Amino acid sequence: MSASKMFSVLLLVHLLLLAPSSSIEPISTAAFIGVTTAVTSLVTYYTGAKPHFAVFCYMWECCAEGGNYIGLNEDQLEKDLKETLFGQHLVHKIVVKAIKNFVKKPNPSKALALSFHGWSGTGKNFVSNMIVKNLYKQGLNSIFVHYFVATKHFPHADHVQKYKDDLQKWIQGNVSLCQRSLFVFDEMDKMHPGLIDAIKPFLDFHIVLDNVNYRKSIFIFLSNAGGMKINHITMEFWKEGKDRESIRMVDVEPFLQMGAFNEKTSGFWHASLIDKHLVDFFVPFLPLEQRHVRMCINAEIEARRLEFTSSEEKERIIDSVLDEMTYFPHLERIFASMGCKAVSAKLDVHI
């Protein structure tokens, strides 16, 4: 094939690949499955090989096994969690190990499914972004990473069947392009019941489904559901004088699984994903104490490289931000109601 024709093919492929990444609206995905097939066939026809060829991978992000764009930076992920995620020993224990062991398997038995639970501001989105950053060279800009927000992408209860159909086509199209695709479903507690079961075939123990292998994909669910139970358990440990680090997965995970399945307002209500045990880990994010929020403020200051005239001035700023946060129980002021979510905005005011 001539150089000019090769460039034309690459340009067409690049434009077609970029099209769905500009918006993750599942409504417009009916045509995407056809585009995916056309792109794959076109590149295969011109190269006589896989669509992940050297020139394409040099110029644009591709999904080549052992390539430069996808690969877990395990040490950096552990370092990021240690230095920027506070008060979440169970998250530290589960997430790195689950991602590391899954990515290392050449032929996993099923796609990895992680469900993050806890109140707002405890780090669910933060950790999912951290996983993305350390698994994909392009991070959140990777065309193989896909975010769905329940209230934005699935707002209407009377459109659930259409959402389910479009969601299946979207996932099939994207995994056809890259088996190592990652999908994040945010606001699971606001998702219409029954909708998430559309992805059950992709999480099940199928070797191949319609000529597509989904077993290397990763699905992450983010939910506030179960937050009250997590808070109650953490509070009981505090009342009994027990260290929060002594809380184990077995103390929390069964309640999260059962609660998500039985909570009528949750997207997991009576979901076959739970009934068939297709979610691998229900990861609890504990409520943050004042000391953890202090760490968040200090980390934000360091990240911004803010300078102060003295250490006393820095501590005064940190104390001022802490004082403006809301806590529970009201009298004891132990746990931050919003975790670290408001830290950045409140710091803006005081600097």
Disulfide bonds with the S-S distance in Angstrom:
Cys57-Cys62 1.92
Cys63-Cys178 2.00
Cys296-Cys340 1.98
